Amino acid sequence: MDVGKKMAHTAEAVRGSAKKALGRVTGNRRTQAEGRGAKAKGNAKQSGSKIRDAFRH
């Protein structure tokens, strides 16, 4: 996997975690849900890239 893409996917997951935590602290369920979604999206992209790399070698 390209290092730039790996960093971008990891950053997306981290931003999602931060947004989820912010929503939890402020009591804003919408922000918390958006954070969960962003984290899941970042993790899914990371998994997809890892699977692609496994089949390339």
Secondary structure, 3 states (H helix, E strand, C coil): CCHHHHHHHHHHHHHHHHHHHHHHHHCCHHHHHHHHHHHHHHHHHHHHHHHHHHHHC
